[in-house]
Amino acid sequence: MNEANFDVEVLHSHLPVLVDFWATWCMPCRMMAPAVADIAREWAGRIKVGKVNTDDAPSLAMRYGVHAIPTIIIFRDGQEIERVVGYVPKKALEERLRKALGEA
């Protein structure tokens, strides 16, 4: 996801969207990448998953107050409903996702 398609892909999505704000130089971001990829695959059809490289899209990071990475924001109906800052294990991320979507 980038500045050009973010609004369409995230804010106007009919599915909830998990957005991973990350950067290539960020080791905790790299550690979370496999969990985010697994969630994208395992939750396909229920949510959308996208990644925003904060070095390539600094205005999106500023727009959403992303001051530390990794930051994962879950959007539903164009609104932020959950935010996770810093590394968390996949299980914890899935628990936050279930809770945010009312499945917990």
N, C-alpha and C positions, 0 to 999 in steps of 0.2 A: 504494500500500500504506500501511496505517496501523496503529496499535497494535491495533485491533480485529481485523484480518484477517491480520496478519503471520504468525502461527504456522501458520494453515491454508494461506495462499498460498505460504509459503516453506518452513517446516520440515516440512510434511507433503506437499509437492509430489512427484509421481512423476517430474517432470523436474528437472534442475538449474535453479537460479534465479540470475540475475544481478541484484543489487540495487544501485541507484545512490542513494547518500545524497547529497543536494544541498540547496540553498536558492536562493530566487529572487534574492537579492542577490549571489550568488557568480558572478563573471564566468567563472572556469575551469569551473564547473558548466554554465553556459550554452554555453560553447565545446564541451563534451563531449556535450551533449544530442543533436545530430544523429547522432553516432556511435552513441550508445546506442539511438536510434530506429532507425537502419539495422540494427544488430545484432538488435534485436527483430524486425524484419521479415524479415531474411535468415536468421535462425536459428530462425524459427518452427517449432514441432513438435519441435525438438531441445532447446531451453531455454525458460525463461520469463524475462521481463524485467520488473522492477518498479522503481518510484522511491519513495523515502522522503524527504519534505521534513523536514529536521531541525528546522526551526522549528515544524512542526506535530506532530512526533513525537519530542521530545527524549529520551524514555525509551528509544526504540529505539536512538538514537544512543549513549546511555550504555551500554545493554545490550551493544552490540557494540564498544564502545571507539572510536567514531568521534570523533576529536579534530580532524580537518581534513577539509575537503570540497573537491572531490568525493572520496568514497571509494566504491569499487565492491567489493562482496563477492560472491563466487560460492559458492553453497551447493549441496551434493549430499547427499541423504539426511539433511537437517536439520543438516548440519555445514558449517562454513566450510572451503573448500578452497583459496581464493585471495583475496588482497586487493590492490587497486591504489589507492594514495593519490595524489591530485593529478592534474592533466591529463596524459593520454597520447593520442597520435593513435589513430585507429580501428584501424589496422593492428597497432599494439602491443597494443591491448586484445584484438583477435581472437587474436593469438599467445598471450597469457596465458590466454585462454579455451580455446583448443585444447589447450594444455599441461595446464590444470587438468582438462579432461575426458578426457585421455589420447589426444587425437587428433593430437598433434604428432609 
